[in-house]
Amino acid sequence: MADRNPNGSGVSSRYVLTLHGHCPSKKNLWRRGRGQKAYIDRSSQAEIDSLVLQARSAWRRAPLSHPSIDVYIYTRSRRQDRDNIVTTILDVLVKAEVLTGDNIARCNGTLTVHPAKIDPHERVVIEIREAV
């Protein structure tokens, strides 16, 4: 859900998206099929698509360029690769049209990845602050 956080004047540039469910490490999911074509298996792609739908339905604004982003990861397993989860999250935010892109030309604000926490209710909390 995208939440506006009032700062006394009623105007804010801080938004919070909470994406519930497992966030797969996208880089580790690529497989080779017929003709060496790369693909992601259906169950992992369904998890990613669910995150995209959650972000898209919660975001009711134009896509942002160069925001500052804080990422909080809650996962059931200590074995997940945090860097690859962040890659998946950035791809989700681009596909959901929260960000204009995830390359340096379009997304070069501060990206802070906080220490992951173990929690049976997997989710990713993303705090986004617009560039001023």
Backbone bond lengths (Angstrom), bond angles and torsions (degrees), N, CA, C in turn:
res aa  C-N    CA-C-N  psi(-1)  N-CA   C-N-CA  omega(-1)  CA-C   N-CA-C  phi
1 M - - - 1.445 - - 1.520 108.65 -
2 A 1.281 117.07 137.12 1.462 120.99 175.96 1.518 107.72 -89.35
3 D 1.305 116.69 122.68 1.456 121.70 -178.36 1.510 109.40 -115.83
4 R 1.299 115.99 133.70 1.460 119.39 171.89 1.509 106.52 -87.95
5 N 1.286 116.21 135.83 1.449 121.64 -177.86 1.523 109.06 -110.99
6 P 1.323 118.24 98.24 1.459 120.52 -176.96 1.521 111.86 -59.61
7 N 1.324 116.16 142.53 1.464 120.32 179.99 1.521 111.60 -117.82
8 G 1.302 116.98 33.91 1.459 120.86 178.81 1.508 112.29 100.20
9 S 1.329 117.78 -41.32 1.457 120.27 -179.30 1.524 111.58 -93.11
10 G 1.329 117.09 -4.23 1.456 120.85 -179.02 1.513 112.95 87.19
11 V 1.334 117.14 -4.46 1.459 121.13 -179.38 1.524 107.82 -113.09
12 S 1.313 116.06 134.49 1.452 119.65 -179.07 1.510 110.79 -145.07
13 S 1.316 115.75 154.28 1.450 120.27 175.91 1.525 110.19 -120.33
14 R 1.321 117.29 22.15 1.458 122.92 179.24 1.517 108.95 -111.24
15 Y 1.317 115.37 128.82 1.459 121.50 -178.55 1.521 109.31 -130.60
16 V 1.311 116.20 148.18 1.456 121.02 -179.88 1.527 108.82 -124.48
17 L 1.326 115.78 125.99 1.462 121.93 173.84 1.519 107.34 -113.24
18 T 1.320 117.00 127.54 1.455 121.55 174.47 1.520 107.30 -113.27
19 L 1.322 116.17 117.16 1.456 121.98 -179.30 1.522 108.08 -107.97
20 H 1.322 116.10 115.17 1.462 122.12 -175.37 1.522 111.22 -89.96
21 G 1.323 115.27 143.84 1.452 121.05 177.31 1.511 111.64 111.62
22 H 1.315 115.12 176.73 1.457 122.28 -177.67 1.526 110.16 -72.04
23 C 1.315 116.17 135.46 1.465 121.56 175.39 1.523 107.21 -110.16
24 P 1.327 117.24 104.64 1.468 119.25 -177.67 1.520 112.28 -71.65
25 S 1.320 115.18 154.96 1.466 121.76 175.11 1.514 107.34 -82.62
26 K 1.303 116.71 95.49 1.463 123.31 -170.26 1.528 113.75 -56.18
27 K 1.317 117.65 -40.14 1.457 120.06 -177.48 1.525 112.40 -61.84
28 N 1.327 117.18 -28.90 1.459 121.14 -178.45 1.526 113.02 -86.83
29 L 1.317 118.87 -0.62 1.461 122.23 -173.08 1.526 114.25 -98.03
30 W 1.314 117.96 -12.54 1.461 119.94 -175.39 1.523 111.07 -66.37
31 R 1.334 116.23 132.34 1.463 123.86 178.55 1.518 108.37 -125.20
32 R 1.297 116.44 160.60 1.471 122.12 176.69 1.521 109.22 -102.39
33 G 1.311 115.21 131.94 1.456 121.28 178.25 1.508 110.70 -111.11
34 R 1.309 115.21 -155.38 1.462 121.06 178.15 1.517 110.42 -59.03
35 G 1.316 116.06 137.29 1.462 120.37 179.66 1.511 113.03 66.16
36 Q 1.336 116.96 20.86 1.467 122.95 179.13 1.526 113.46 64.51
37 K 1.326 117.28 18.94 1.458 120.62 177.47 1.535 109.29 -71.18
38 A 1.336 116.81 132.61 1.460 121.86 -178.83 1.528 110.08 -84.25
39 Y 1.333 116.39 142.04 1.463 121.45 178.41 1.523 109.52 -152.49
40 I 1.315 115.56 163.44 1.469 122.93 173.27 1.522 106.15 -109.80
41 D 1.342 116.78 136.18 1.461 119.44 -177.11 1.537 111.10 -60.66
42 R 1.315 115.27 157.44 1.480 121.33 -172.26 1.520 113.96 -61.53
43 S 1.329 117.62 -40.40 1.472 118.65 -177.44 1.533 111.02 -67.67
44 S 1.327 117.55 -40.56 1.466 120.27 177.77 1.525 110.88 -68.00
45 Q 1.330 117.05 -39.45 1.459 120.32 178.08 1.525 110.14 -64.81
46 A 1.330 117.51 -35.07 1.468 120.97 177.45 1.530 110.78 -65.53
47 E 1.338 117.11 -38.00 1.470 120.11 177.07 1.525 110.55 -64.83
48 I 1.315 116.81 -42.18 1.466 120.99 178.56 1.522 110.52 -65.67
49 D 1.332 117.08 -43.70 1.470 121.28 178.79 1.520 111.63 -61.23
50 S 1.337 117.32 -36.37 1.463 121.35 177.41 1.528 110.74 -63.22
51 L 1.321 116.65 -41.77 1.465 120.56 177.93 1.524 110.91 -64.82
52 V 1.327 116.79 -40.36 1.471 121.14 178.03 1.530 110.05 -61.62
53 L 1.323 117.24 -45.79 1.468 120.57 -179.84 1.524 111.52 -62.57
54 Q 1.333 116.97 -40.81 1.464 120.20 178.12 1.530 110.96 -62.21
55 A 1.326 116.26 -46.28 1.466 120.24 -179.50 1.524 111.17 -64.91
56 R 1.330 116.51 -43.80 1.463 121.04 -178.35 1.527 111.15 -63.71
57 S 1.328 117.09 -41.43 1.470 119.47 -177.74 1.529 111.60 -73.01
58 A 1.330 117.74 -25.97 1.461 120.57 -179.76 1.524 112.69 -86.64
59 W 1.326 117.49 -22.26 1.467 121.42 -175.47 1.518 110.14 -94.82
60 R 1.298 117.72 113.29 1.467 122.95 -177.75 1.515 111.87 -116.03
61 R 1.324 116.18 40.13 1.457 121.35 -177.26 1.519 108.90 -135.84
62 A 1.311 115.20 174.10 1.471 120.20 173.34 1.530 108.40 -71.34
63 P 1.322 117.81 153.37 1.461 120.34 176.87 1.531 111.06 -61.13
64 L 1.324 115.99 146.80 1.459 122.12 -177.53 1.523 111.88 -99.43
65 S 1.321 114.97 151.17 1.463 122.44 171.89 1.523 108.21 -116.66
66 H 1.294 116.78 137.83 1.464 125.19 175.02 1.528 115.12 55.46
67 P 1.345 119.48 41.35 1.461 118.81 176.32 1.526 110.34 -78.19
68 S 1.318 115.85 164.85 1.458 121.27 168.53 1.520 106.32 -92.09
69 I 1.327 116.53 135.11 1.461 121.12 -173.80 1.521 109.31 -128.98
70 D 1.327 115.91 131.62 1.462 122.77 171.62 1.525 107.19 -112.53
71 V 1.332 117.11 130.50 1.456 122.09 -178.51 1.524 109.09 -117.49
72 Y 1.332 115.79 126.76 1.456 123.39 176.81 1.530 107.06 -117.19
73 I 1.320 116.97 120.10 1.463 122.01 -175.86 1.520 109.28 -108.12
74 Y 1.317 115.97 128.73 1.459 123.01 174.88 1.524 106.83 -119.68
75 T 1.324 116.51 115.42 1.457 120.94 -175.02 1.523 110.99 -133.67
76 R 1.327 115.84 156.72 1.463 120.55 178.60 1.515 112.23 -80.99
77 S 1.321 117.92 -21.75 1.455 121.69 -171.34 1.517 112.35 -120.11
78 R 1.314 116.16 138.09 1.461 121.13 175.10 1.524 111.30 -78.98
79 R 1.313 117.57 -6.63 1.455 121.79 -174.71 1.527 113.53 -85.56
80 Q 1.316 117.53 -12.45 1.463 119.16 -178.10 1.522 111.31 -67.82
81 D 1.306 116.35 151.23 1.459 123.53 -179.76 1.525 108.81 -93.36
82 R 1.312 115.93 110.44 1.465 122.01 -174.98 1.525 112.32 -61.16
83 D 1.328 117.38 -41.70 1.468 120.15 179.85 1.525 111.47 -60.77
84 N 1.319 116.70 -41.90 1.460 120.09 -179.42 1.523 111.98 -71.01
85 I 1.322 117.72 -30.07 1.464 120.41 174.57 1.531 109.32 -64.49
86 V 1.325 116.68 -41.47 1.473 120.31 178.98 1.525 110.06 -63.10
87 T 1.322 117.68 -39.97 1.466 121.04 176.02 1.519 110.48 -58.49
88 T 1.331 116.73 -45.44 1.461 121.25 178.42 1.522 110.59 -61.70
89 I 1.333 117.42 -44.59 1.463 121.60 -178.55 1.529 110.96 -62.24
90 L 1.321 117.90 -43.97 1.468 119.84 178.29 1.525 110.90 -62.45
91 D 1.336 117.65 -41.14 1.463 120.80 176.67 1.525 111.11 -62.98
92 V 1.331 116.98 -39.63 1.470 121.65 177.75 1.518 110.09 -62.64
93 L 1.334 117.39 -44.78 1.470 120.64 -178.94 1.525 112.17 -64.92
94 V 1.315 117.37 -34.28 1.465 120.36 176.71 1.522 110.02 -70.47
95 K 1.333 116.98 -47.18 1.462 120.54 -178.85 1.531 112.15 -63.76
96 A 1.340 116.20 -32.63 1.471 120.87 178.63 1.518 112.38 -82.58
97 E 1.335 116.93 -0.35 1.456 123.78 179.37 1.529 113.38 64.53
98 V 1.337 115.31 35.05 1.460 121.42 171.08 1.522 108.64 -85.60
99 L 1.340 115.88 -38.41 1.454 122.68 177.33 1.529 109.46 -113.55
100 T 1.325 116.47 148.01 1.469 119.53 177.21 1.522 111.28 -72.00
101 G 1.312 117.18 -25.57 1.456 122.70 178.28 1.511 108.90 -177.68
102 D 1.335 116.62 168.24 1.461 118.05 179.16 1.528 111.81 -115.41
103 N 1.329 116.29 14.71 1.457 118.66 175.39 1.529 109.49 -88.16
104 I 1.317 117.09 170.19 1.458 121.89 -176.30 1.524 111.85 -61.86
105 A 1.315 117.57 -34.42 1.466 121.01 -179.08 1.528 112.59 -64.70
106 R 1.324 117.54 -25.69 1.471 120.13 -175.29 1.521 114.06 -119.42
107 C 1.313 116.88 -13.89 1.468 119.54 -176.43 1.520 108.52 -143.55
108 N 1.323 116.20 78.41 1.453 120.10 -176.14 1.518 111.65 -123.01
109 G 1.338 116.15 31.15 1.458 120.16 173.73 1.518 108.95 -83.90
110 T 1.307 116.26 -174.38 1.457 121.35 178.89 1.529 109.45 -73.50
111 L 1.326 116.12 132.13 1.464 122.48 175.59 1.519 107.45 -118.63
112 T 1.329 116.57 111.97 1.454 121.76 -179.70 1.516 108.86 -112.36
113 V 1.328 115.41 122.06 1.459 120.89 177.10 1.526 106.51 -106.95
114 H 1.311 115.80 111.68 1.459 121.32 -178.13 1.525 109.68 -78.79
115 P 1.332 117.28 158.30 1.465 119.51 179.63 1.529 111.12 -55.27
116 A 1.328 114.95 134.81 1.468 120.52 179.57 1.525 109.43 -67.38
117 K 1.324 115.37 148.25 1.465 121.18 178.19 1.519 108.86 -120.73
118 I 1.313 115.25 143.56 1.455 121.03 177.74 1.524 108.04 -85.11
119 D 1.337 116.12 127.00 1.461 122.56 -177.41 1.516 107.80 -156.11
120 P 1.329 118.32 133.72 1.468 119.43 179.84 1.532 113.56 -65.61
121 H 1.337 117.10 -18.62 1.468 121.45 178.92 1.527 107.69 -99.62
122 E 1.336 115.65 87.32 1.458 120.50 -175.44 1.526 111.08 -63.86
123 R 1.327 114.01 138.84 1.462 120.15 178.73 1.517 108.30 -168.57
124 V 1.314 114.62 166.66 1.463 122.14 172.81 1.518 106.33 -129.66
125 V 1.323 116.46 128.82 1.459 122.02 177.39 1.523 106.31 -108.48
126 I 1.324 115.31 126.22 1.459 121.42 -175.96 1.529 108.19 -121.09
127 E 1.320 116.20 118.63 1.463 121.08 174.98 1.525 107.14 -101.03
128 I 1.307 115.44 127.86 1.471 121.15 -176.67 1.522 108.61 -122.30
129 R 1.319 115.46 129.51 1.462 121.67 176.45 1.514 108.09 -121.60
130 E 1.322 115.21 126.95 1.469 120.24 -179.42 1.508 110.79 -66.87
131 A 1.330 115.62 146.40 1.463 120.98 173.35 1.519 108.04 -67.86
132 V 1.324 116.11 137.38 1.467 120.26 -177.23 1.497 110.48 -95.79
